[in-house]
Every structure is written in C-alpha cells, then in structure tokens.
Amino acid sequence: MLDDALFLLRGDAPEDRRRFNRLGVALTSIGLAPRDAVTLEVCGRTTGARRRVPVLRIPHQGRDYVVSLAGESQWARNVRAAHGRAIIHRHRSRPVRLVELPLEQRPEIIGAFLETCRDRSTE
C-alpha cells in the first residue's frame, strides 16, 4: 500500500497524472476550483501544440504569481521557451506575460504560497 502511494507521489504513473490534469484543467477553466486555481495555457516548446495545466495563482503585494512546485516542470520550460507568453483561463481567457523571478526573490513568493495553502486548509 505504501509503495503504491509513493509510486503515485513520485509521478511515475503518467496516465493517472494526465487524467487528473484534464480534470483540473476543466474545473479551473470554468471556475469550479479553489479561488486561486487557474488554467495556464502555453505552447509546447517542441511541438508548438497548446498545453494546458492547472496552477495556483498567488496574489502577493498587489501582483499575481504562479509557482512551479515541481521545480523545473514542463510548463515552466514551455513558458521560458515561449518568452513568457501564455494565457490564463478562469471564467474568461486573458493573455499574460510571465516573468521568471531571480533566485533571490523566490523564497518570499514561495512563503506566500505556503501561507495561502495553510490558510486554505484551516477554512
């Protein structure tokens, strides 16, 4: 049982991950997910096909941020290759320009993300 849970947490079950990703995209795009959840759409860096992934929008000091919890995730690589051009979906679509933060600025945003998660879990 524990080995199965670790298997899923490591992300070694791509079919499950794709299934949950599709569900998350559908729910966030129409606004039926937590208030900070959005769908990020960006062109794939090798195929050029549009890729959609659910992410959390973190409001902090009057600006919005998205955090790649997996570190060097595929969507982060795609955003970098697209020079920051992406589309955010939540009730409506809007083009955005994402800017990668320098390493020294990231801890503050990650802290805001963790605080948001903690607050959400106590609601």
Accessible surface in RSA format (square Angstrom, percent):
REM  Atomic radii and reference values for relative SASA: ProtOr
REM  Chains: A
REM  Algorithm: Lee & Richards
REM  Probe-radius: 1.40
REM  Slices: 20
REM RES _ NUM      All-atoms   Total-Side   Main-Chain    Non-polar    All polar
REM                ABS   REL    ABS   REL    ABS   REL    ABS   REL    ABS   REL
RES MET A   1   199.16 103.1 158.16 104.7  41.00  97.6 133.36 113.4  65.80  87.2
RES LEU A   2   128.34  71.5 121.58  87.0   6.76  17.0 124.13  87.2   4.21  11.3
RES ASP A   3   111.04  77.8 105.47 105.0   5.57  13.2  33.17  78.1  77.87  77.7
RES ASP A   4    93.93  65.8  93.32  92.9   0.62   1.5  23.56  55.4  70.38  70.2
RES ALA A   5    44.32  40.8  38.18  58.9   6.14  14.0  43.50  61.3   0.82   2.2
RES LEU A   6    77.96  43.4  77.96  55.8   0.00   0.0  77.96  54.8   0.00   0.0
RES PHE A   7    86.79  43.4  86.79  53.8   0.00   0.0  86.79  52.6   0.00   0.0
RES LEU A   8    95.67  53.3  80.20  57.4  15.47  38.9  80.55  56.6  15.11  40.7
RES LEU A   9   145.60  81.1 114.56  82.0  31.03  78.0 117.49  82.5  28.11  75.6
RES ARG A  10   154.03  64.7 118.44  60.4  35.60  84.8  69.14  94.5  84.90  51.5
RES GLY A  11    25.38  31.3   0.00   N/A  25.38  31.3  16.79  46.1   8.59  19.2
RES ASP A  12    68.42  47.9  51.07  50.8  17.34  41.0  17.93  42.2  50.49  50.3
RES ALA A  13    14.49  13.3   9.04  14.0   5.45  12.4  13.04  18.4   1.45   3.8
RES PRO A  14    60.49  44.1  60.42  55.1   0.07   0.3  60.46  49.9   0.03   0.2
RES GLU A  15    81.27  46.7  80.91  61.2   0.36   0.9  47.35  91.6  33.93  27.7
RES ASP A  16    44.53  31.2  44.26  44.1   0.27   0.6   8.06  19.0  36.46  36.4
RES ARG A  17   125.91  52.9 119.05  60.7   6.86  16.3  69.20  94.6  56.71  34.4
RES ARG A  18   119.35  50.1 117.71  60.0   1.64   3.9  52.76  72.1  66.59  40.4
RES ARG A  19   123.86  52.0 121.88  62.1   1.98   4.7  55.86  76.3  67.99  41.2
RES PHE A  20   140.85  70.5 134.39  83.2   6.46  16.8 134.77  81.7   6.08  17.4
RES ASN A  21    47.72  32.9  42.86  41.4   4.86  11.7  13.35  32.1  34.37  33.2
RES ARG A  22   138.36  58.1 130.97  66.8   7.40  17.6  74.00 101.1  64.36  39.0
RES LEU A  23    99.94  55.7  94.48  67.6   5.46  13.7  99.16  69.6   0.78   2.1
RES GLY A  24    15.96  19.7   0.00   N/A  15.96  19.7  15.89  43.6   0.06   0.1
RES VAL A  25    19.13  12.6  19.13  17.3   0.00   0.0  19.13  16.6   0.00   0.0
RES ALA A  26    54.07  49.7  45.73  70.6   8.34  19.0  53.84  75.8   0.22   0.6
RES LEU A  27    63.91  35.6  63.91  45.7   0.00   0.0  63.91  44.9   0.00   0.0
RES THR A  28     4.52   3.2   4.52   4.6   0.00   0.0   4.52   6.1   0.00   0.0
RES SER A  29    23.61  19.9  15.58  20.8   8.03  18.5  15.58  33.2   8.03  11.3
RES ILE A  30   105.96  60.3  89.84  66.9  16.12  38.9  93.39  67.2  12.57  34.1
RES GLY A  31    13.93  17.2   0.00   N/A  13.93  17.2   0.06   0.2  13.87  31.1
RES LEU A  32   122.10  68.0  99.23  71.0  22.87  57.5 106.43  74.7  15.68  42.2
RES ALA A  33    24.24  22.3   5.63   8.7  18.60  42.3  13.74  19.4  10.50  27.8
RES PRO A  34    70.88  51.7  56.98  51.9  13.89  50.5  69.95  57.8   0.93   5.8
RES ARG A  35   140.56  59.0 126.98  64.7  13.58  32.3  63.80  87.2  76.77  46.5
RES ASP A  36     8.54   6.0   8.54   8.5   0.00   0.0   0.03   0.1   8.51   8.5
RES ALA A  37     6.79   6.2   6.79  10.5   0.00   0.0   6.79   9.6   0.00   0.0
RES VAL A  38     4.20   2.8   4.20   3.8   0.00   0.0   4.20   3.7   0.00   0.0
RES THR A  39     0.00   0.0   0.00   0.0   0.00   0.0   0.00   0.0   0.00   0.0
RES LEU A  40     0.00   0.0   0.00   0.0   0.00   0.0   0.00   0.0   0.00   0.0
RES GLU A  41     9.37   5.4   8.25   6.2   1.12   2.7   0.84   1.6   8.53   7.0
RES VAL A  42     3.54   2.3   0.70   0.6   2.84   6.8   3.54   3.1   0.00   0.0
RES CYS A  43    53.81  40.7  50.22  56.0   3.59   8.4  14.85  37.6  38.96  42.0
RES GLY A  44     9.42  11.6   0.00   N/A   9.42  11.6   4.15  11.4   5.27  11.8
RES ARG A  45   101.30  42.5  64.33  32.8  36.96  88.0  28.34  38.7  72.96  44.2
RES THR A  46   125.81  89.5  87.49  88.7  38.32  91.3  71.13  95.5  54.69  82.7
RES THR A  47    94.13  66.9  55.86  56.6  38.27  91.2  63.38  85.1  30.75  46.5
RES GLY A  48    45.01  55.5   0.00   N/A  45.01  55.5  27.96  76.7  17.05  38.2
RES ALA A  49    46.67  42.9  34.72  53.6  11.95  27.2  45.93  64.7   0.75   2.0
RES ARG A  50   149.79  62.9 124.94  63.7  24.85  59.2  43.80  59.9 105.99  64.2
RES ARG A  51   118.83  49.9 116.57  59.4   2.25   5.4  34.94  47.7  83.89  50.8
RES ARG A  52   102.19  42.9  88.42  45.1  13.77  32.8  26.04  35.6  76.15  46.2
RES VAL A  53    33.35  21.9  33.35  30.2   0.00   0.0  33.35  29.0   0.00   0.0
RES PRO A  54    42.43  30.9  27.47  25.0  14.96  54.4  28.16  23.3  14.27  88.7
RES VAL A  55    13.43   8.8   3.78   3.4   9.65  23.2  12.83  11.1   0.60   1.6
RES LEU A  56    43.87  24.4  39.99  28.6   3.87   9.7  39.99  28.1   3.87  10.4
RES ARG A  57    56.91  23.9  56.91  29.0   0.00   0.0  10.77  14.7  46.14  28.0
RES ILE A  58     0.34   0.2   0.34   0.3   0.00   0.0   0.34   0.2   0.00   0.0
RES PRO A  59    67.70  49.3  52.43  47.8  15.27  55.5  52.92  43.7  14.78  91.9
RES HIS A  60    39.08  21.4  33.70  23.4   5.38  13.8  28.75  29.6  10.33  12.0
RES GLN A  61   148.91  83.3 105.31  77.0  43.60 103.8  50.95 108.4  97.96  74.3
RES GLY A  62    87.72 108.2   0.00   N/A  87.72 108.2  45.15 123.9  42.57  95.3
RES ARG A  63   168.24  70.6 161.52  82.3   6.72  16.0  44.64  61.0 123.60  74.9
RES ASP A  64    78.21  54.8  49.23  49.0  28.98  68.5  20.00  47.1  58.21  58.1
RES TYR A  65    46.09  21.5  40.38  23.0   5.71  14.8  24.93  18.7  21.16  26.1
RES VAL A  66    35.42  23.3  13.28  12.0  22.14  53.4  13.28  11.5  22.14  60.1
RES VAL A  67    23.89  15.7  11.85  10.7  12.04  29.0  14.83  12.9   9.07  24.6
RES SER A  68    29.66  25.1  11.64  15.5  18.02  41.5  12.20  26.0  17.46  24.5
RES LEU A  69   126.46  70.4  89.66  64.1  36.80  92.5  92.60  65.0  33.86  91.1
RES ALA A  70    84.01  77.2  47.77  73.7  36.24  82.4  60.89  85.7  23.12  61.2
RES GLY A  71    46.41  57.2   0.00   N/A  46.41  57.2  39.96 109.7   6.44  14.4
RES GLU A  72    85.94  49.3  68.72  52.0  17.23  41.0  39.83  77.0  46.11  37.6
RES SER A  73    16.48  13.9   9.96  13.3   6.53  15.0  16.48  35.1   0.00   0.0
RES GLN A  74   101.78  56.9  99.01  72.4   2.78   6.6  59.40 126.4  42.38  32.1
RES TRP A  75    37.70  15.1  34.86  16.9   2.84   6.7  24.83  13.2  12.87  20.9
RES ALA A  76    17.95  16.5  13.80  21.3   4.16   9.5  15.28  21.5   2.68   7.1
RES ARG A  77    81.03  34.0  78.21  39.9   2.82   6.7  16.78  22.9  64.25  38.9
RES ASN A  78    10.16   7.0  10.16   9.8   0.00   0.0   0.00   0.0  10.16   9.8
RES VAL A  79    14.25   9.4  14.25  12.9   0.00   0.0  14.25  12.4   0.00   0.0
RES ARG A  80   108.18  45.4  91.08  46.4  17.10  40.7  69.61  95.1  38.57  23.4
RES ALA A  81    52.10  47.9  22.73  35.1  29.38  66.8  35.00  49.3  17.10  45.3
RES ALA A  82    14.47  13.3   8.77  13.5   5.70  13.0  14.31  20.2   0.16   0.4
RES HIS A  83   121.48  66.4 112.86  78.4   8.63  22.1  74.71  77.0  46.78  54.4
RES GLY A  84     3.92   4.8   0.00   N/A   3.92   4.8   2.09   5.7   1.83   4.1
RES ARG A  85   146.27  61.4 142.08  72.4   4.19  10.0  64.18  87.7  82.09  49.8
RES ALA A  86     8.06   7.4   0.00   0.0   8.06  18.3   4.48   6.3   3.58   9.5
RES ILE A  87    44.45  25.3  44.45  33.1   0.00   0.0  44.45  32.0   0.00   0.0
RES ILE A  88    12.90   7.3  12.58   9.4   0.32   0.8  12.58   9.1   0.32   0.9
RES HIS A  89    16.11   8.8  16.11  11.2   0.00   0.0  10.29  10.6   5.82   6.8
RES ARG A  90    47.09  19.8  38.25  19.5   8.85  21.1  18.84  25.7  28.26  17.1
RES HIS A  91   139.19  76.1 101.29  70.4  37.90  97.0  74.59  76.9  64.60  75.2
RES ARG A  92   163.89  68.8 150.67  76.8  13.21  31.5  73.33 100.2  90.56  54.9
RES SER A  93    65.88  55.7  42.18  56.3  23.70  54.6  25.66  54.6  40.23  56.4
RES ARG A  94    89.38  37.5  89.20  45.5   0.17   0.4  24.94  34.1  64.44  39.1
RES PRO A  95   115.62  84.3  97.84  89.2  17.78  64.6  98.13  81.0  17.49 108.7
RES VAL A  96    30.21  19.9  15.70  14.2  14.51  35.0  25.09  21.8   5.12  13.9
RES ARG A  97   155.86  65.4 131.59  67.1  24.28  57.8  51.21  70.0 104.66  63.4
RES LEU A  98    38.91  21.7  33.36  23.9   5.55  14.0  35.15  24.7   3.77  10.1
RES VAL A  99   115.53  76.0  90.99  82.4  24.53  59.1  94.34  82.0  21.19  57.5
RES GLU A 100    98.06  56.3  68.51  51.8  29.56  70.4  49.92  96.6  48.14  39.3
RES LEU A 101    41.32  23.0  36.45  26.1   4.86  12.2  36.82  25.9   4.50  12.1
RES PRO A 102    61.24  44.6  49.04  44.7  12.20  44.4  60.47  49.9   0.77   4.8
RES LEU A 103   131.47  73.2 122.24  87.5   9.23  23.2 122.46  86.0   9.01  24.2
RES GLU A 104   140.38  80.6 108.24  81.9  32.14  76.5  67.35 130.3  73.02  59.6
RES GLN A 105    90.68  50.7  84.71  61.9   5.97  14.2  30.60  65.1  60.08  45.6
RES ARG A 106    76.89  32.3  76.42  39.0   0.47   1.1  29.61  40.5  47.27  28.6
RES PRO A 107    90.13  65.7  77.99  71.1  12.14  44.1  82.71  68.3   7.41  46.1
RES GLU A 108    97.50  56.0  82.11  62.1  15.39  36.7  43.16  83.5  54.34  44.4
RES ILE A 109    13.24   7.5  13.24   9.9   0.00   0.0  13.24   9.5   0.00   0.0
RES ILE A 110    75.86  43.2  75.86  56.5   0.00   0.0  75.86  54.6   0.00   0.0
RES GLY A 111    34.18  42.2   0.00   N/A  34.18  42.2  29.06  79.7   5.12  11.5
RES ALA A 112    15.81  14.5   7.56  11.7   8.24  18.8  12.95  18.2   2.85   7.6
RES PHE A 113    10.46   5.2  10.46   6.5   0.00   0.0  10.46   6.3   0.00   0.0
RES LEU A 114   107.30  59.8 102.75  73.5   4.55  11.4 103.18  72.5   4.12  11.1
RES GLU A 115    92.75  53.2  89.84  68.0   2.91   6.9  13.53  26.2  79.22  64.7
RES THR A 116    26.88  19.1  22.86  23.2   4.02   9.6  11.94  16.0  14.93  22.6
RES CYS A 117    42.55  32.2  36.92  41.2   5.63  13.2  24.99  63.3  17.56  18.9
RES ARG A 118   142.70  59.9 136.72  69.7   5.98  14.2  66.10  90.3  76.60  46.4
RES ASP A 119    60.48  42.4  58.50  58.2   1.97   4.7  22.23  52.3  38.24  38.1
RES ARG A 120    55.96  23.5  46.97  23.9   8.99  21.4  37.19  50.8  18.78  11.4
RES SER A 121    91.22  77.1  50.99  68.1  40.23  92.7  50.79 108.2  40.43  56.6
RES THR A 122   109.16  77.6  74.16  75.2  35.00  83.4  65.22  87.6  43.94  66.4
RES GLU A 123   140.50  80.7  70.07  53.0  70.43 167.7  73.06 141.3  67.44  55.1
END  Absolute sums over single chains surface
CHAIN  1 A     8639.3       7032.2       1607.1       5147.8       3491.5
END  Absolute sums over all chains
TOTAL          8639.3       7032.2       1607.1       5147.8       3491.5
